Amino acid sequence: MLNTWNLAPRQIKLPYGKVETPQPTGAFAPKKLSVREFSGGTVDYSENMIVFTTLPPMNLDATLDDEPNNWTECILAGPVKRRILSTPGFPRSVEKTAGGKVNHRVRASPFGGLGVFATRPIRTGDLIVAERPLLISPRGFEMRVESKGLTQAERIQVTMQEWEERLDVAVKRMTDENRKVFMALANSHTEDRSGPIQGIVRTNGYRVPGLYDGHEGDNTRAYTAVMNVMSRINHSCSPNTCHRFEMASLSFELRAIRDIRQGEELFYSYCDIFRTKIERAEELAPYGIVCACPACVGATKETDLLRSELAKRVEKIQADHHVWMKDQSRPNVLAASLKLIAEIEKEGLSGAPSFTSLLGMVANVYVESDNMNSAMKYLDQFNNHCRA
């Protein structure tokens, strides 16, 4: 199913909270979807087409018993679908946990609503769950520049209405099982004139790494994914999980970034954890979240500095380490590295890539100092974090 796609940037600041914007009163003629049916394996699309497609391609009467890896309903630019289908190995099977064991379950969270909890101890780097999204769609659609007689707020509202209509097409294409799961997800955008499907997407969407219309890294052309399990994970500014996207299997993998106890709730950060408490609060506002995680409750000037300047501090230690490797008569970076590691762990930032670098440097210093027991301890931690 196809429709014309406007490749102008889709960077629109959407409203949130309680919005009293009136219904559009200016001249507005809705865009009509011009529909054409193609084979699911078609890749020869023009640059300006929307593609509503199921990936991997499925038979119309298929159920989850036929494909336990599930399918994803997608709204894509034609070239993006072509890129996915041309990925080496596509559609690879979704990764399984060790022994195929389920190590999580969804239940009521003490923080309200539902959450995801570990059903057994999980080590750093271990796979917790891998799943194909229920839906992949653009993070936003283009504003209708040709709508005359509308205020800016009305133009945004028109755009949101059209976005809802397109999302509705994709959701109606889902299997009955997937549609039921999708529509049961939380919606924190019930008063800002988001449609019901758009509200679910805005509340539960994960940005899809590496998937863009056009230039890599252009976030105005990025995509978002809504999932079954991972979209139920609650927020913390000191998360215990991270995720990555595997194009070949069209799936997200959730992994532990520190050891997780049986019964512990899983958390992921909805914001940039390397910002100050005030900055994080601003980023979380559209979700309706007033964060009460330990990092926010106990935030100080020192913890704000740790987060905002962590990368620079690690770069300084790395530079000193390179100097020491050339001249070991100079002081090594062991004391500074161990001190920073302790600060990072206390603040719950062990998912930071710079933390992994620190572990590697400490292991290297111990190797050069012939302290192999300590070297192996930190090398083991380094390898586990590299798996995450």
N, C-alpha and C positions, 0 to 999 in steps of 0.2 A: 504494500500500500504506500503510495507516494503523494507528496504535495510539495509545492515550491517552497524553498527555504531561503530566507534573507540572510546573507552572510555578514551583515553589519554587526558590529559588536553588541552583545546582549547585556551590557553592564547597566542594570537598572537597580536603584536602591529601593527594595520592596518595603512596604510598611509592615509594622508589627505592633503588638499590643492591641488596645482598643481603638479602632479607627472609625470615625464618623463620616468618612468620605461619601458624598451622595452618589447615587447612580448617575452615569454619564447622561448629559442632556444635550450635548452638541450633535452635529451630524456624524453619524457612524453607520457604515455599511459593513457588516461582519464579513470577514474573509471566508470563503467557502473552501472546504477541502476538495481538491480535485483528485479523485481516487483512481488508481490503476492497480490491478493485481499482477504480481510477478511471482515467479518461482522463488522459493526460499533461498536457493543457492545463487540467485542473480547478484552480480557484482558490477555490472556495467551501468552505472548511474551517472547522471550529470552532477556537476558540482553544487547545484542549487536545489537539491531535492531532499525532502524529509522522507525517511524510510521507517515505516512501522514494521518491525520484523521480529521473529522469534529466533533466538539463538541458544544452542544449536538448532537447526531446522527440525521441526517435529511434524508427525502425522496429526491430522485434525482430531482424531479420536484417541490420541495417546493419553495415558495417565502416569502418575508418578511411579506406579509399579513397573512401567515400561522403561523409565529413565530416572533411576534414583538420584542421579546427579542434578536433576531438575533442569528447567529452561529459564531463560531470561527474556522478558518482553522489553524491546528496545525501541527508542525513538532516536534515530541517528541521521547525520548527514551521510549521503551516499558513499563518499570516499572513506568515511570512518568504518562503515560496514565492510567495505572492500578490504580495508587494512586488517580488521579482525579476522575475516575469513582467510586472509593470506598469511596469517601468523603461523610459523612452522609448528606442526603438531596439533593445530586446532582441528576438532575439539578434544583436547586431552581430558582424561578423567580428573575429577576433582580430588585433591590430596586427601588422604585418610589419616586419622590419628593413629598413634602406635597401637597395633593390635586391633584397630577399628573400633576401639572402645569410646563410648560417649562419656565425656568428662565434664559435662556442664548440664545445667537445667534452668529453665525459666520459672521463676516464682515471685511472689510478692517481695518487694524491697522495703527495708526500714526507712528508706528515703522517699517512699511514695511510689505508687504504680508498680510496674513489674521490673525485674532486673534479672541478670544472668549470674549464676553461682557455680563455683567449682564443686564437682561431686567426688573429687579425689585430689591428692596433692599433685601440683603441676610444676615442673621445673622450668627455670629460665630457658627460653628458646623453644619449648615444646609447643606443638600445634594444639590449639584448643578446639577450633572448628574451622572448616573451610566450606564455603557455600557460594553457589551462584546467586546473584541478585534476583529479586523478584522483578525489578524494573531498573533499567538504565535510561536516563533521559538527559537532555541539556539542563544545565543549572538554571537557565532562564531562556526565554524567547525574546525576539526583537520587539522593540516598541514600534507601534504603527505610526510612522512619521506622516502618513497621508491623512490621518484622522483630523478633520478640520473642525473648528469651533469647540474644541475640548480644552479644558485646563490641564495642567501637568498631572494633577492628581487623577483626573478623569482618564487621561491617556494611559497612565499606569494601570488603572482599574480595567480598562478595555484589554490591555495586554494580558493581565492576569486572567480575565475571562476566556480569552482565546487559548491561553496556556492550559487552563482547566479542561477545555474541550479536547485538546490534543491528548492530554494525559488520560482522559476518559476513554478515548479510542484504544490506547495501549492496555489499560486495565481490563477493558471488556474482552480483549484478546487472551487474557490469562486463563489457565485452567481454573476450574471451580475451586480446587484446593488452594491454589496460589492467590486467587482473588479474595477468598475468605480471610486468609492470613494477612494479606496486604491491608485490607480495610479495617482489620482489628488493631492495627498499629496506632500508637499515640498521635495526637494532633494538638499542637500547642499554638495553632494559628486559626482559632475559631472566631476571632473577633476583629481580624484585620482585613476582611473581605477576600481572603484566600478561599478558593473552592475546597471542598472536602478532600479531594485527591491531592491538590497542590499543597494543602496544609500538611498532609501526611509526608509528602516528599520533602518539604522544607524542614519538618521536624526530625525526620529519620535519615536523611540522605547523607551518604559518604561521598566525598569527591573521589572520582576514579582516576588514580595516578596514571599519567601517560596517555590519557585519552582526551584529545582535543580536536576541534575543527580548526584546521590551519596550523599555525605555529605552535610548537611545543612550548608549554609553560604559560600560554596566554589564558589566564584564569577566566576571562570574559567569554572564552570559547570552550570551557571545560564541561565535563559531564558529572552527573551525580547518580548514585546507586542506592536503592532501598532494599534491605535484606530481611530475612526472617528472624534469625537469631541475633546477628550483630546489631541490628537496628533497635534491639531491646536493651543493649548495654548502656548503663547510665554513665554520667559524666563525673570525672574528677580531674583536678589540676595536677594530681600526682597519680597518674594511671598505672595500672599493672599489666596492661596489654598494649600491643601495637598491631597494625595490620599491613598487609601488602596485597597488591592486585596482580594476578597472574593472567595475562592476556590469552595464553594458549588454552587454558581451561575455562576462561571467562569467570574466574572465581576470586573471591577475597579469602585470605588466610589470616586468622587471628592467632597471635602467639603471645606467650607470657614474656614480659620484660623483667620479671623478677620471680623468685619462687612464690607460689601461691598456695595457701593452705586449703585443705578440704573444707567446704562450707563458706569460703570467703567469696564476697561479691566481686565480679569482674568490672573493671572500669576502663573507659577510654576517654581521652580528652576531646571535647568539642571545640576547643580553642587552642591558640598558640601558647603552649606552656612556658615559653621563654619570654613572656611579657610580664609586666607588673600586675599586681592584684587589680588595680583600677582598670588597666587596659583589658585584662581578661574579663572583668565584669561587663565592660562595654561590648565585648565580642559575644558574650553569652546572653545578652539581653534579648535578642530575637527569639531565643529558645524559651523565654520565660523563666530562666534559671537565675536564682540568687544563690550562688555557690556557697555551700557550707562545708566543703571538704577541709581536712586538716590544714592544707596549704593556705587556704584563704582565711580560715579562722585564726591561724597563727602567723599570718603574714606580717613581716617587719620590713624596714628599709633594707636590712641585710639580706633577707630572702629575696626581695625584689631585685637587688643588685646581683645576687647569685644567679638568678634566672636570666636576667637581661644581659649579663656580661660573661656568662659561662663559656661561650664559644671563644671569646677573646682570651680568657684565662687559660683555657686548654691550648690555644695557639701559642701562647707565651711559654708554657711548659714544653710543648713540642719543639719550639725553637731552641730552648735551653738543652733539651735532650739531644738534639742533633749536634750541638756544640760539644756536649759531653762525650758523645760517641766518637768524635774525632780526637778528643783530648781528655782522657779519663783521669787526669791529674786534677781536673776541675771538679767542683761539687756536682753530684748527680741530682736528678729531679725526684728522687724517691720520697723524701719528706713532703715536698709540695704536692706530689701526686696523691699520696695516701691521705693527706689532709683534705684535698679537694674531693677525693672519692667518698670520704666520710660525710662531707657536707652534701654531696649529691644524693647519697643514699638516705640521709636524714630528711631531705626535702622531697624525696620521692621522684627523682629525675633520672632514674637509672635507664630509662629508655632513650636518653639522649645519645646520638651517635658519638659525641665527644666523650661520653663516659666509656664507651667501648674502646676508644683510642687510648684513654688513660690506662685501662686495664692492660692493654697491649704494651704500653711503655713500661709499666711497673714490672710486667713479666720479663721484658727485655733487660731491664736494669738488674733484676735478680739473676738472670742467666749470665750476664757479663760479670756479675759478682760471685759466680759459682755457688749460688744459693738455690739449688735445683728444687728443693721441696717447696719453697715459697714461689719459685718461678712456675711450677706446675699448678699450684693453687690458682694463681692469677691467669695462667694460660687457659685453664679449664673454664674460668668465668668468661674470659675473652671469647672463647669458641662458642659458648652457650649464647652470648649476646649477639654474636655474628649470625646465629641461626634465626634470631628473632626478627 
